[in-house]
Amino acid sequence: MNIVLGITGSIAAYKACTLIRQLVKAGHEVQVVITPAGKEFITPITLSALTSKPVISDFFSQRDGTWHSHVSLGLWADAMIIAPATASTIGKMAHGIADNMLITTYLSMKAPVFIAPAMDLDMWAHASTQDNLQLLRQRGVTVIEPASGELASHLVGKGRMEEPEVIAQKVLEALQHKGSMKGRRVLITAGPTYERIDPVRFIGNYSSGKMGLALAEECARRGADVELVCGPIQRSTDAKGVTTTHVESAQQMWEAASLRFPDADAAILCAAVADFTPNTVADAKIKREGDGLTLHLKPTRDIAAGLGQMKREGQRLVGFALETNDEVAHAQDKLARKNLDFIVLNSLNDEGAGFQHDTNKVTIITPTEAIPYPLKTKAEVASDIIDHLEKLL
């Protein structure tokens, strides 16, 4: 494969040498594009010796009319890795500030893009950095999260670029999956549902939809056509191959999911669907009068059970279970009752798992085994889940 390696102005730039060695050793061609600040940390001659290619830094390397084409690089590459990726470069990528060869190459890139951030812990934790990273994730960029450790400032915390051997492994594993689900249709539900009480109030839950979006983006990255049925969430995805239908209530989610399920090869039911909805919805805002408000609730349609009854031979159905006690037993019971192929269990008792977090800790429950996974980012959890689904497909 042809890989463009972007290097930016960080002390972690020296690690790019090991990353190049890993990629070249695996049989891939590497073309380095380095920012002017990156050359302050590592010399182009070192990088050129490792890649056997001239290093690209400027649009115009000589004054003879020749120039480097970022468009050609975008067409040539099978993947782009930016490691290290500074906060400055991440911000420029997110907002299209094309003031150097590296950013223009990124903006012309047709292939998957991976970034390995490197910065001090306060810069990593800053809201602007996290917002920029979230925006890039929505656009399909894979973020290889930094590790915790001693930083250039001698402080200890998260921001240390992941080790080059790990970066190479993650990139090459991701590229192996490229196109592995081409021709497959996958239905995914995500987010919460809102059950209206009156025009201004509703019954809901804390689901952010992050896990469902990560699953949709992972399936799309592997070439699948994804039908995403999404409850009310703050962000969406514009990943190529994902068609999103927005709904509000459990009934609307059932109608959208049951309509799309017959044409799907698989469905992943990740949404946190309300179990109950008010018997009646007031036409006007209910005033605060008397001693309180009494709500009469009725059960909502069980989407997992309904699709389990519809499931035809060869279709795969994956459920989620968020539990607080007797987790495995409850998940195994749900697996059997709803005719699921496997169920993804997570627990609110696990720190960093469940609603609102960017991480999750899951156990995949099948009819014959329980496979636990450590705490990972939701993007990594999505990859594990789709790996398991692909085996069944």
URWO-V463698 format. One line per field, one symbol per residue. ss: DSSP state (H for helix, E for strand, C for the rest). phi: phi as a letter, one per 30 degrees, with the letter a starting at -180 (. if undefined). Layout:
ss=???
phi=???
//
This chain:
ss=CEEEEEECCCHHHHHHHHHHHHHHHCCCEEEEEECCCHHHCCCHHHHHHHHCCCCECCCCCCCCCCCCCHHHHHHHCCEEEEEEECHHHHHHHHHCCCCCHHHHHHHHCCCEEEEEECCCHHHHHCHHHHHHHHHHHHCCCEECCCEEEECCCCCEEEEECCCHHHHHHHHHHHHHCCCCCCCCEEEEEECECCEEEECCEEECCCCCCHHHHHHHHHHHHCCCEEEEEECCCCCCCCCCCEEEEECCCHHHHHHHHHHHHCCCCEEEECCECCCEEECCCCCCCCCCCCCCCCCCEEECCCHHHHHHHHCCCCCEEEEEEEECCCHHHHHHHHHHHCCCCEEEEEECCCCCCCCCCCEECCEEECCCCEEECCCEEHHHHHHHHHHHHHHHC
phi=.cbcccbcdbededdddddeedddddjcdbcdbbdeddddcadeddddddcibddcbcdbdbccjdaccddddddddcabbcadcdedddddddcidccadddddedcdccecbbbdbadddddddeddddddddddddjdcccddccldcedidcldldeededdeedddddddddeidcejdcbcbcbidcccdcadbbacbbddciddddddddddddcjdcccccbddbdbbbcddjcccccbccddddddddddcdeccdabcccdcdddbbedbcddbedddbiclbccccbddddddddddddecdjdcbccbbcbbahedddddddeddchcdabccbbddddicjdiddcabbbdccdbabcdbddbdddddeddddeddeddd
//
